[in-house]
Amino acid sequence: MNKSIIFISLVMLLVLSGCSTKKAVTTTIPVSEETKTAAVNFSEQSTWLLGYFNKGQMTREPHSEWFLKGYDTYQPSQDAVNKLTELNKNDITIKIVLGTWCPDSRREVPRFMRILDIWNFPAEKVTFIGVDNFKNGPVGEFPSLNIERVPTFIIYKNNIESGRIIENPVTSLEQDMVNILTGMKSNL
């Protein structure tokens, strides 16, 4: 088989393998204090956070299980976090576009939030936008964001986009943030 056909096939497979809701994604959450549990299907629209929301909504059921577990267990690189703390946060804002139905979002967003908290990044400078499984968000500015995959972390300096982390980091979330904010080429 021709090498270019194999390459094209692999690229198409990667492009099409982003977050989708073809199979049910469930987790077990407590439903009472008597240790009874119920499965949560995050593919169900009733569980989705859509449009603008705040971090606190991810710390409540049904999202608290995945959010708190990912947040509490992630240990970012101290070297990268130290580099972040050397940067001026005053002119930085961040938009996080995610789908609570998406396993990648449920993995990366808690980790990203842990980094921001360790960095002492101001919560009021972070905007969350929840999207549906077609990656549409019910907010006016959404079309201009050009979102193709979730999660997408958009980092702005002086209200101008400096870079994005799309779906998965290139190195690590914290190092990719450093690269974006210092102008290093690996994320630009």
N, C-alpha and C positions, 0 to 999 in steps of 0.2 A: 504494500500500500504506500502511496506517495506520502512523504514526510509532511508536505504542506497540508494535505487532507487531514492527517492525524493532528497536526497543530491546530488547524481550524476547528476540528471536532472538540479538542480539549478546551479551546477558548470558549466555544459555544456552551459546553457543559458548565464551565465556571460561571459564565454570564447567567445562565438559567438556574443556577443552584442557589441563588439568594433566598432570603426568607420567603416562604410561601406557606399556605395553610392547607395543603393537600391532605395531610393527616392530622388527626387530633393531637394536640399537645396538652397533656394533663399533668397535674401535680396534686398532691394531697394536702389539704389544709384542715386545721382543727375547726369543727363546727360547733363544738360545745366544750365545756370544761371537763366533760366526762371522757375525754380522749376519743370520742367518735370522730371519724374523718369522712370527708366527701371529696371526690375527685373534681378538680376544676379543669375545664377544657378551655384553654386560652384562645382557641380558635373561635369560640362562641363570641359573637359581637357584644353580648351583654357584659363581658369582662373587659372590653377594650377601653382605654383612656384615649379620647379623641380631642383634637384641638389643643388649646392652651391648657396646661395644668401645672401643678407644683409638685415638688419632690415629696411632700407629705402624703400625697395620694398614693405614692408607690410604697409607703411604709404601712399602709393599711391593707387588710384583706380585700381581695384575694392576692394582691401583688406583694404583700409583705414577705411571704415565704421566700420567693426567688430574690427579691431586692435585698433583704437583710442578710441572707446567706451569702450572696455575691459580694455585698459590701463588706461584711465582717471577715470574710476569708481572703480577700485580695490583699497581697503585700506588694505594693509598688516598689520599684527600684529607688533606693534612698539617694543614689547619685543623681538620677533624673529629677526627683522631687527637690533636691537641694538646688539644682539649676533653675527650677521653676521659681523657688523662693527668692532667687536673686533678681527676677524680672519684675518690672513695674506692672502691677495689675490695674492701675487706674484707667488705662485706655483700652482694656480688654473686655469683650463681652462674648458670650457663647450661646449658640442655639443647638439644642439637642433634639433631633427628629428621630422618633422611635415608634415601633409598633409593639404593644404589650403582648401581641399574639406571636411575636417573632423570637425564636430562641436566641439569635444573635443579640438582639436588643436586651433581652433578659439577662444575658451574660455580661455584655460590655457596659451597659449604663450604670449598674451598681459599682463596677470597678472605677469607672470614670468619676462618679460622684465621690468615691472614697479619696481619689487623688485630689479632687477639688477641695474637699474638707481638710485634708492634711495640709494643703497649700494655703488654707484659709481664704479661699476665693469667695468673694461676696455672693451669697445666694441670689440677691436681687439682680445680679448681672448674668444670670443663667435663665434662658427661656426654654421650656419644654413644649414640644408640639407632638401630639399623638396622631398617628395615621392609621388608616384602615389597611386591609390586606392588598389593596390596589395602590398603596402608598400615596393616598390622597389625604390631605389634612384640611379640615373645615375652618381655615383661617385665611383672611384676605391676602396676606403676603405669600401664601404657600406656593403658588405657581412660579414665582420668581426665585425660589430656592433651588429649583431643578433637582429634586430628590429622586434618585433611582433605586437606592438600596437603603436599608435601615439596619442598625442605627447609623445616622450621619451626625457627626459632631462638627459644627461649623464655628471656627474661631475667628473673631473679628478684632482688629486693632484700629482704633479711631474710626469705628463704624465701617471699615473696609475689610472685606474677607481676606484673611491671611492664609487660610488653608482649611482642609477638611480631613477628618478621619472617617472613612466610609466602610461600614460593616465590620471590618477587622483591622487592627492596627498593623502597620508595616513592621515595626519593631516591637514596641509596647505602647500602650496608651500614653503613659507619662513621657516616654522618649519621643514619641511622635508629636506630642504637644510642645516639647522643648524645640524640636526641629522646626515646627511651624512658626513658633514665636521668635525664634532666632534667625529664621531665614535659611536654614540648612536645606539642601536640595531633596532629601529623601521623601518628603511629603508634599512638595510643591508641584 
